[in-house]
């Protein structure tokens, strides 16, 4: 019940917020409209009333009675001037009118208290022949409330054509509150209509927002975003989401780290992130082949891209991927162990045959022949083992080479370790990396020879280590070589001589490059022709990496002590 009430409260809050926002906008608009309306009404009043007061002042100044009596008029002495003023005021409906002589003294006015006053400024322009119409202060020239008025001042011409005085007519300028009171009914109507429209609009908007947010309210959306962010931060697997146009919608922290992308990658086009073409294709287009392996930098990543559909159309693609570098190295080591196990089984089978031979010779009583036979077997084994161990002090690499030599011999391929090879004993991590490089290069060479049925198939291996612990592994085979067009692709992930792999194979050479780069080196391939004979072609892989030896580490530790 508490959850339900909370949801209802959140929903009411959302609607109330939208309604309050609408009302705030309506009030702001009404304030602006009111201000504009007041300004417009002020300008209209001044324009219309200015014409009225000017016409009234001109009529008053042109009145024959005024022109006749004004030159001899005296303040507070009744004459026909007061009747003329009252007549003009009654006809025009204006608020005040007055007549002054040439000295600025008021001789007749609708405000009796001002008769006899003198103002040097009032009507000064009209006294020199200039009519004037505009705004004037009413606090000093009328008995009206302090404020402004629209006033017109027109010179009065006597019978001889000279200026004998000034006719002044004015209309009180309504105050802001008066004008606001006049427009209040309209504003109230506008406010009511706008409030009704705003309320209906806010309710409709709230319903639309609910539909677009799948019924989730604002607080729930915030909680969902936080939960999603926490989930993305906690996922070990990387996640990337793209829209159909290739725009990055979502990118987890692990995806940033694995792909080496910047924090501002979200919102950009995937083709603007500097990714290679294969990685871009994997991110944008789902594949029916399941997981796809991609080499990026010094990592081997496994990707899985799925489309997100809505109403029968793809609205996004979501890709999850993880780092398979360590797993690939483990698989390589397991393959090496598998090769060694196969070689041991072959040796066991060979030993069985040899024991049967010895048993038969014993039964025949050929004891001298038994001794010669055993000596020959022992000499062959010692010669094979010493050919490797005399040059390779690292036990892991030596055991690998012996196993590879035996396994290749069983498949009619000769694997030879050259006499100029030399390798000191390496530390455990370096030894495993070196086994990965040697094992994959030798397997690649043997597979290439067997695939093309090369006669007298031979693989030559050279392992050389200099004083700086830089190891160079050279593996050459007399197979058909690599086409010039494929030299740059041979280390691409998933590529093999049989074409691009989609089942997880073809990553041996790619893994070799990863290991070499991680060890501060590189791997290259070239094709050579010896003695100018086109039929004596050799494909040569050269891998370099730093392999710290145990002796070197011990010496360094002794110096530190």
C-alpha positions, 0 to 999 in steps of 0.5 A: 500500500505504501508503494502504491500511495507513493506512486500515486503521490509521485504521479500527482506531483508530476501533474501538479508540476506541469500544471504549475509550470503552465500557470506560471507561463500563463501569468508571465504572458498575461503580465507581458500582455498587460504591460503592452496593453497599458503602453498601447492604451497610453499611446492611443489616449495621448494620440486621440486626446491630443487631437481633441484638445488641440481642436478645442484649443484652436476653436477657443482661440478662434472664438470672436468673443475671445479675440475681442475681449481678451486684450482688455480683460482683467482678472476676476472681472466678469466678462464673456470670456468665462462663458466661452470657456464653459461652452468649449469645455461642455462641447469638448468634454475636456477637464480644464481650459484657461485664457492668459494674457501676453504676460502669462497672467490667467484672466479666465479659467475653469478653475476659479482659484487660478484666476490672477496667477502668473506663470512665466513658463505656462504658454510661453511658446504660444505667446511667441506664435508657436502652438504646442500639444503634449503632456503637461503636469497638472499639479501646478496648473489645475485643481486636478489630482497631481498627475499628467494631462494632455494639453494644447496651447494655441496663441490668440490673435487680436482683431489687428492680427497680433498675439493678445493671449494664449488659449490652454485646454487639457484632458486629465491623463488617467492613472495606471490603476485607472487604466488597469481597472478598465482592462481588468475584466478582459484580463480576468477573462484571458486569465480564466481561458489561459488557465483552462487551456493550460490545465487541460494542456498540462494533463494531456502533456502528463499523459503523453509523458507517461506513455513515452516513459512506459508509465514510469514517473519522474522519480522512478525514471531517476531511480532507473537511471541510477540503477542502470548506471550502477549496473553498468559500472559493476559489469565486468563485461563491456556494453555498447549500444548504438542506434540504427544510424550508428550513434553511440547511445550507451557505453560502459566504463569497461568498454571505455577501457577496453576500446580506449575511447574517450569519456565524450564518446556517447552521442558520437557516430561510431565511425568517428571514434577511430575504430578499425573497420572490422570492429566497427562492423561487429558493433553495428551489424549483428551476426548469426555466427554467434561470438566474434573474436576481434583483435584490438591493440594488444587485446583479443576481445570476443563480441556478441551483438544482438538487435533490439526490435520494437514493432517489427523494426530495429531500434538499436543494437547492443553489443557485449564483449569481454577480454579473451586475451588471457583465455586465448593464451591459456588455450595456446598453453593447453594446445602446447600441453596437448601436443606434448601429450600426443608426443608422449603417447606416440613415444609410448606406442614406439616404446611398446614396439621397441620392447616387443622387439627386445622381447623377441630378441631375448626369446631368440637368445640374441643377447648381443643384438639386444645390447646393440639395439638398446644402445642405438635407441639410447643414442638416438634419444640422447642425440635428439634431446641434447640437440635441443637442451645444449642450446636451449636452457629454458626447460619449458621451451626445450620440452616444447621443442622436443615435443613439436619435433616428435609430433611433426616427425610423426606427420612426416615434417622435419623440425630442426633447431639451428646450431646458432640458437641460444637461450638462457633460462627465463623467468616463469612469465617470460617462459610462458610467453616464449612458449606461446610464440614458438608453439604457434609459429611452429604449428602454423608452419607445420600446418601450412606444409601439410595443407599444401603437401610440400615434399621434403617438408622442413621447418627451421627454428632459430632462437637467439638471445642477446646481452639485453635479454632481447630474444629473436625467434625465427621460424622458416618453412619451405612451403609455398609462401604467402601471397604479396596481397596477404602479407599485411593480413596474415596477422589479422584476427581470424585470418588463415590461408583457408580464408577468414575464420568465423569459428574461432580459429585462425588466431594463432598468429594474431596471438603471437603479435599480441604477446610480442607487442606486450613484450616490447617487440614485434613479429614480421613475415617475409618470403625468401628465395635461396640460391636463386632457385624459385623452387627453394622458397622459404617463408620466414616469421621473425618474432622479437620480445624481451625475455628476462632470464633468471640469471639476470634477475638473480644478478640484479637482486644481488646488486641491490643487496 
